[in-house]
Amino acid sequence: MTKSAKEPVRCAWCGTDPLYIKYHDEEWGKTTHDDKTLFEFLILEGAQAGLSWITILRRREAYRKAFANFDAKKIAKFTEGDVERLMNDEGIIRNRGKITSAITNAKLFLEIQKEFGSFDKYLYSFMPDGKPINEVPDGLKATSPQSDAISKDMKKRGFKFFGSTICYAHMQATGMVNDHIAGCNFR
């Protein structure tokens, strides 16, 4: 009789839901410098405000369809007719404020790309030495000095649904900060 392979150690937050486990193992905390991915998480994290992340993960493909495959240029051109279409889309969170903020945020995202050369360069201008933070977390936290600074600047620019807590979640999701627990096989 052979021994079965030992289960990998994971951060406890992902629980046993297969979608959450896949997200944890394959995406969360992995550094990306791709503006399209950074924009996707900007939209998804804004939609998540006040909800659980698994709720948004389960609707991710519906968001992809509803929001032009996360194409910021297309979303920036959405009209009131598009807002009404999205308000009737049962696959996404039908909150008018979140929908209109996604359109506004797309326009502002494009302005930042133009100003800084990329959204990635903008975000990393707030990071120590322009690099991700890769420290073993000393407990769960919801914000950081960097998320405070980024969200403050983005609010000043007009972004909506991107406070410090949402910003920190965005940083975790896109690997700007690696918050996998010590001993996690995916750290």
N, C-alpha and C positions, 0 to 999 in steps of 0.2 A: 504494500500500500504506500503510495507516494503522498508526501505532505503537500497540501494545497499552498499556493503562493500566498505570502503574507499580504494582507490588505494594506495599501499605502496609507500613510498618515496624511490627513488633510486638515485644513482649518475647519473648526466646528461649525461655522456659520452656514456652510453649504449643505449640511444635513445629509439626507439620503435621496433627495429628489434627483433623478438622473440628469435633468436639464441643468440644475444647479451644479452638480458634480462636474459635468462636461464644461460648463462655463468656468468654474474654479480651476479645473485642471488645464484647460487649453487657452484661456484668455486672461483671466483676472490677474493683475500684477505683472503681466508681460509687457515690457516697454514697446511702445509703438511711436513712431515719428510720422506716421501717415496722416495727413490732414483729413482725408475722407473718414478714416476710422475715428479720429478725434472729434470730427463733426457728428458722426453717428452717435457717439456717447454723449455729446452735448445735448442732442435731441432726446435721447433715451433717458438720461439722468434728469432732465427737466420734466419729462413726463412722469418720472418716478416720484417726484416731490409729494410727500404725504402718503405714499403707497409703499408696498414691499417691492424689492427688486425682482423677486420671482414673478410678480404680476406683470412687470414690463418684459422680462425675458420670455414669458409665454406668449407675448404679443409682438415680439420683435419682428417676425416676418410680416405681420400685418402692418407694422410701422414702416418696414422697408417698402412695401407696396404703396401704402398711403402717402408716404413722403419721398416719392421719386427716387427710390434707392439711395436715400440720403445724399442727393445731389444738391449742394447748397445753392448753386446758381439757379436751378429750377425752382427750389422752394422759395427763394427770395422773390420770385415772380408770381407766387401764388396770389390769387385774388380773393375777394369776398365770396365768390362762387366756390372756390376751393375750400374756404373755411366751412361753408355750409355742407359741402360734400364730406369733409372730414367729420363734421358734427354728426353726420348720419352713418359713419363707418363704425360698425359694432366691433371691429377688430382692434381698435385703439381706445385710449382713454378719451372720452368725448367731453373734454373740458375746454370751453372756448378760450379761456386765458392761456392754457398750455398750448393750444393749437396756434393762436395768434403769436404767442411768444416764440414758437418754433420758427415762424416766418420772419419775425423781427430779428431773432438771433441769427438766422441764415444771412440776412443782409449785413449785420454787424460782423459776423464771421468773415465775410468777403472783404469788408473794409479793413479788418485786422490783417488778413492775408496780403492785401495791397500795401499796407503800411509797413509790415514786418517781413514780407517775403513769404511767410507761411504762418499758419496758426501755431504750429509746433514751435517755431522760433519765439513767438510771442509768449507762449506758456513757459518755455524753458528759460526765458529771461528772468523769471521769478525764482528759479531753482538755484540752490547753492552750486556755484561753479558751472551752471547750466547743465547739470546732470541729475538723473533720478536719485531719490533718496532710497538707499538700500540698507537700512538698519533693521535689526530685529526689534519689532515693536515691544514696548514695555507695558502693554495693555491696550485695550480697545480705545480708540479715539475717533472723534467725528470731524475734527478740524485740525489745522496746523497753521503756523504763521504764514506759510506759503499760500494755503487755500484762502486764508483771510485776505492776503494782499491781492491775489488773482481775482477773487470775487468782488472785492472793493473796486478794483480797476474796471472790471467788466460791468458792474452796476453803473459806474460813472459813465461808461460808454453807451449804456442803455439796455444791456442784456437783462432778461427777465428769467425767473426760475433758475437762478444760478448763485445762490448764497454760498457761504463758506462750507456748509455741510455737504451740499450737492457738489460743490467744486472738489472737496476732498474725496468724495465717492468717485468722481471722474478721474482724479489723480490715481486712485487705487486701481480702477478698472483699466486704465491705459498705461500702467506701470511707471508713472511719475514718482510713485512711492510704492515700495514693496512691503506690504503689510501681512504677508503670509507669516504664520506663527513659526517660532523656532521649532524645528523638527518636521515641518510640513515637507513632504516629498516634492512639492511643486514650488518651493521657495527659490 
